[in-house]
């Protein structure tokens, strides 16, 4: 469901891949991977606002 909504909102599938990979790697998953995924989303939103 989250991927579908993300796709409708223009969120790259790679953002979800990063979050899932980090969750799958718990307890040794890195929070940086999740933060980077959200930065990717923020960058896309900013780019579409500037178009």
N, CA, C and O of each residue as an XYZ file, in Angstrom:
204
protein
N       0.826     -1.181      0.000
C       0.000      0.000      0.000
C       0.877      1.255      0.000
O       0.612      2.204     -0.738
N       1.924      1.252      0.834
C       2.791      2.432      0.887
C       3.482      2.679     -0.447
O       3.610      3.826     -0.876
N       3.921      1.629     -1.098
C       4.561      1.809     -2.408
C       3.579      2.383     -3.422
O       3.942      3.242     -4.226
N       2.344      1.913     -3.385
C       1.338      2.418     -4.338
C       1.098      3.898     -4.112
O       1.094      4.682     -5.061
N       0.898      4.284     -2.864
C       0.674      5.697     -2.553
C       1.912      6.508     -2.910
O       1.807      7.598     -3.472
N       3.083      5.974     -2.584
C       4.325      6.657     -2.936
C       4.445      6.876     -4.436
O       4.855      7.948     -4.882
N       4.089      5.867     -5.208
C       4.138      5.992     -6.665
C       3.180      7.076     -7.153
O       3.510      7.846     -8.056
N       2.000      7.130     -6.554
C       1.030      8.167     -6.929
C       1.562      9.563     -6.609
O       1.234     10.530     -7.296
N       2.378      9.661     -5.573
C       2.914     10.955     -5.142
C       4.291     11.241     -5.727
O       4.891     12.273     -5.427
N       4.794     10.337     -6.557
C       6.079     10.560     -7.211
C       7.295     10.174     -6.388
O       8.402     10.636     -6.666
N       7.106      9.335     -5.380
C       8.238      8.871     -4.570
C       8.924      7.741     -5.325
O       8.277      6.788     -5.761
N      10.234      7.856     -5.474
C      11.003      6.841     -6.194
C      10.970      5.515     -5.446
O      11.068      5.498     -4.219
N      10.835      4.423     -6.153
C      10.836      3.106     -5.509
C      12.119      2.854     -4.709
O      12.108      2.097     -3.739
N      13.215      3.485     -5.116
C      14.481      3.305     -4.414
C      14.388      3.765     -2.963
O      15.074      3.214     -2.102
N      13.562      4.753     -2.678
C      13.397      5.230     -1.304
C      12.820      4.110     -0.436
O      13.270      3.903      0.691
N      11.843      3.400     -0.951
C      11.252      2.291     -0.212
C      12.232      1.132     -0.101
O      12.279      0.450      0.923
N      13.018      0.907     -1.155
C      14.022     -0.152     -1.110
C      15.018      0.091      0.014
O      15.393     -0.841      0.725
N      15.450      1.347      0.180
C      16.406      1.676      1.237
C      15.813      1.442      2.620
O      16.474      0.884      3.495
N      14.585      1.862      2.817
C      13.939      1.676      4.121
C      13.770      0.179      4.409
O      14.048     -0.275      5.519
N      13.319     -0.579      3.416
C      13.128     -2.015      3.614
C      14.450     -2.718      3.889
O      14.512     -3.594      4.752
N      15.506     -2.349      3.173
C      16.810     -2.972      3.386
C      17.314     -2.696      4.798
O      17.886     -3.576      5.441
N      17.105     -1.500      5.267
C      17.527     -1.150      6.616
C      16.731     -1.944      7.646
O      17.300     -2.454      8.612
N      15.435     -2.050      7.448
C      14.590     -2.812      8.380
C      14.958     -4.291      8.356
O      14.987     -4.942      9.401
N      15.237     -4.819      7.177
C      15.625     -6.227      7.074
C      16.950     -6.495      7.765
O      17.201     -7.605      8.232
N      17.799     -5.474      7.828
C      19.111     -5.632      8.431
C      19.144     -5.429      9.930
O      20.208     -5.519     10.541
N      17.987     -5.155     10.540
C      17.975     -4.936     11.989
C      18.434     -6.179     12.722
O      18.139     -7.281     12.261
N      19.107     -6.072     13.786
C      19.409     -4.868     14.555
C      20.640     -4.108     14.072
O      20.985     -3.066     14.627
N      21.297     -4.622     13.049
C      22.500     -3.924     12.597
C      22.215     -2.936     11.469
O      23.146     -2.394     10.874
N      20.935     -2.695     11.167
C      20.575     -1.722     10.149
C      21.041     -0.329     10.533
O      21.183     -0.011     11.714
N      21.276      0.492      9.532
C      21.786      1.837      9.783
C      20.670      2.868      9.647
O      19.931      2.865      8.664
N      20.555      3.739     10.628
C      19.555      4.810     10.573
C      19.861      5.760      9.418
O      18.957      6.392      8.872
N      21.124      5.859      9.052
C      21.520      6.731      7.946
C      20.828      6.337      6.646
O      20.504      7.199      5.828
N      20.600      5.043      6.453
C      19.919      4.591      5.248
C      18.490      5.114      5.188
O      18.010      5.494      4.121
N      17.819      5.135      6.318
C      16.445      5.645      6.362
C      16.441      7.158      6.170
O      15.594      7.691      5.453
N      17.373      7.844      6.801
C      17.474      9.294      6.641
C      17.742      9.642      5.180
O      17.136     10.571      4.646
N      18.629      8.917      4.536
C      18.920      9.163      3.119
C      17.686      8.944      2.246
O      17.474      9.665      1.272
N      16.878      7.953      2.596
C      15.654      7.703      1.824
C      14.727      8.907      1.908
O      14.147      9.314      0.901
N      14.580      9.482      3.107
C      13.723     10.653      3.256
C      14.326     11.872      2.573
O      13.586     12.715      2.066
N      15.644     11.988      2.546
C      16.280     13.104      1.839
C      16.016     13.004      0.348
O      15.836     14.020     -0.322
N      15.992     11.788     -0.173
C      15.683     11.585     -1.587
C      14.273     12.076     -1.897
O      14.047     12.730     -2.915
N      13.336     11.762     -1.023
C      11.947     12.205     -1.212
C      11.881     13.728     -1.145
O      11.228     14.352     -1.982
N      12.542     14.331     -0.170
C      12.533     15.788     -0.026
C      13.122     16.462     -1.251
O      12.613     17.490     -1.700
N      14.187     15.896     -1.793
C      14.822     16.472     -2.982
C      13.883     16.421     -4.180
O      13.834     17.364     -4.970
N      13.139     15.329     -4.322
C      12.198     15.231     -5.443
C      11.064     16.229     -5.311
O      10.630     16.828     -6.296
N      10.586     16.404     -4.083
C       9.503     17.374     -3.851
C       9.995     18.767     -4.196
O       9.300     19.524     -4.873
N      11.178     19.106     -3.739
C      11.747     20.433     -4.023
C      11.936     20.638     -5.519
O      11.687     21.728     -6.033
N      12.373     19.599     -6.218
C      12.590     19.703     -7.661
C      11.285     19.930     -8.403
O      11.258     20.702     -9.361
N      10.213     19.288     -7.995
C       8.941     19.480     -8.686
C       8.353     20.850     -8.394
O       7.634     21.399     -9.230
N       8.639     21.413     -7.234
C       8.144     22.743     -6.920
C       8.858     23.802     -7.768
O       8.297     24.861     -8.049
N      10.079     23.513     -8.165
C      10.876     24.468     -8.953
C      10.618     24.359    -10.451
O      11.164     25.145    -11.225
N       9.805     23.409    -10.870
C       9.530     23.227    -12.304
C       8.531     24.237    -12.798
O       8.182     24.233    -13.979
